[in-house]
Amino acid sequence: MGAELIPMAFTAGWGSGVNAYAVVLVLGLADRIFNLSQVPNALARTDVLVGAGILFAVEMLADKIPYVDAVWDSVHTVVRPAVGATIGYLIGHETAGLDAAIGAATGGVTALVSHGIKAGLRAAVNTSPEPASNVVVSTTEDVTVTGVTALAIAHPWWAAAIALLLLALGGFLVYKLASRIRRYKRRYDAWGERMGIAAPSQRAGDPRADAVPGPGPDPGSNTDRGREPGGRRGWGLGRGTGSRPEQPFDRES
């Protein structure tokens, strides 16, 4: 694999883990306009650009709504690494030998790590009660991915260095915000249970899924109170002293 293709595959993988459709659009449009040799021609196809554009627009909306962004990230746990691996394969496929396999591995693994960091950070952001933080973070992600991917076309090593730095910074933040992420997970599970999306008690291996609740005491029957010998209900206080008035069922038959 050419020296410039390794950082290109790495940067494309990092960007795909954050916003795969933005990476496809940037690389595809750049190749369509400037006919670049380092960008796979398949990304410049009209059907690829149209599909990526539509999905990018959908992601721009979904990624800015609390909890909806978590569902979107869950769905893309497979999609983003697959896109990163595909772009890496296409980049390496431009040359001979094992370059395609190396490019696919580089792009796929980097995209998977990047996606995990993104999902973790967004989980921490979703613990904030106001939606403005989601909009700010999502917009920052879109702009950063677009800029770094464009930089990779002209200066691949600089772009790869920035992507590596952002990966390290993101991993550090996920580690520091682990407690907030766990708190968000509990809130998300509760929300999913109400919406019928991800009820925790229905997950395999959860002992709560197999637990069958038994009949509990009737709140109105007062069965937790003591009984007097003979089956009469005792109220702890004698009748006529401010206790519950005598009822017909209190008498012995």
Secondary structure, DSSP 8 states (H G I E B T S, - for coil): --TTHHHHHHHHHHHHHHHHHHHHHHHHHHHHHH--SSS-GGGG-HHHHHHHHHHHHHHHHHTTSTTHHHHHHHHHHHHHHHHHHHHHHHHHHTSSTTHHHHHHHHHHHHHHHHHHHHHHHHHHHTTSSSTHHHHHHHHHHHHHHHHHHHHHHH-HHHHHHHHHHHHHHHHHHHHHTHHHHHHHHHHHHHHHHHHTS--GGGSTT-HHHH--------TTTTTTS-B-TTS-B--SS-TTTTS----GGGS--
